[in-house]
Amino acid sequence: MLYDKLSELFVHADWSFMTVEYRALAVCAFVLAAVLICDRIRIGRRVRRIDTQLKQMEKKINILEIQQSRRLMTELTAKSKRDAVVEMDDSDVPGLATSPPVSPSPPKA
């Protein structure tokens, strides 16, 4: 019964309107595909730009790390030389003038 109604609908339907619907569907599919392709291209460009910026930042960070390590090495070298001079002079005269230790005074009652 339902099958008879559906088959009658298909037999007596005006198929000339279906070509317009198919054309509209094809245009919509084309527009959708074009929009999706443009979005992918835009996202790809953005990812490449961010990747380039990230590489530049990594280079700057590496340069700063090298500068910091050189500065620390210079400080440690200077400190070790200063300590070596004080240790060598310890037997004779201390290299740095120091005041004698102060003993704590007893509390006044």
C-alpha positions in Angstrom: 0.0 0.0 0.0 2.7 2.5 1.0 4.9 1.1 -1.8 2.1 1.7 -4.3 1.8 5.3 -3.3 5.5 5.9 -3.5 5.8 4.3 -6.9 2.9 6.4 -8.2 4.6 9.5 -6.9 7.8 8.6 -8.7 6.0 7.7 -11.9 3.9 10.9 -12.1 6.5 13.3 -10.8 7.7 16.1 -13.0 11.5 15.3 -13.3 12.3 18.6 -15.1 12.3 20.3 -11.7 14.8 17.8 -10.4 17.5 19.1 -12.8 17.2 22.5 -11.2 17.6 20.9 -7.8 20.6 18.9 -8.9 22.2 22.1 -10.3 21.5 23.9 -7.1 23.0 21.0 -5.2 26.1 21.0 -7.4 26.6 24.7 -7.0 26.3 24.3 -3.2 28.8 21.5 -3.2 31.2 23.5 -5.3 30.9 26.5 -3.0 31.3 24.4 0.1 34.4 22.7 -1.4 35.9 26.1 -2.4 35.3 27.5 1.2 36.9 24.4 2.7 39.9 24.7 0.4 40.4 28.4 1.1 40.2 27.7 4.9 42.8 25.0 4.6 45.1 27.3 2.6 44.6 30.1 5.2 45.3 27.8 8.1 48.4 26.4 6.4 49.8 29.9 5.9 49.1 30.7 9.5 50.9 27.6 10.7 53.9 28.4 8.5 54.0 31.9 9.8 53.8 30.7 13.4 56.5 28.1 12.7 58.8 30.8 11.3 58.3 33.0 14.4 58.9 30.1 16.7 62.2 29.3 14.9 63.3 33.0 15.3 62.4 32.9 19.0 64.4 29.7 19.4 67.5 31.3 17.8 67.2 34.3 20.1 66.8 32.0 23.1 69.9 30.1 22.1 71.9 33.3 21.7 70.8 34.5 25.1 71.6 31.2 26.7 75.1 31.3 25.2 75.6 34.9 26.5 74.4 33.9 30.0 76.7 30.9 30.1 79.6 33.0 29.0 78.8 35.6 31.7 78.6 33.0 34.4 81.8 31.4 33.3 83.5 34.8 33.4 82.2 35.4 36.9 83.3 31.9 38.1 86.7 32.3 36.6 87.2 35.7 38.3 85.9 34.4 41.6 88.2 31.3 41.5 91.2 33.6 40.7 90.2 35.9 43.6 89.9 32.9 45.9 93.3 31.5 44.7 94.9 34.9 45.6 93.4 34.9 49.0 94.5 31.3 49.7 98.0 32.0 48.6 98.3 35.0 50.8 96.7 33.3 53.8 100.1 32.0 55.0 101.7 35.4 55.0 99.4 38.3 55.1 95.7 38.0 54.3 94.9 39.6 51.0 91.7 41.2 52.3 91.7 43.4 55.4 89.4 42.0 58.0 88.5 43.3 61.3 88.8 41.1 64.4 85.7 39.2 65.4 83.5 41.0 67.9 82.5 39.0 70.9 78.9 39.4 72.1 78.6 41.4 75.2 76.7 40.0 78.1 73.2 41.4 78.6 73.1 44.2 81.1 70.8 43.5 84.1 
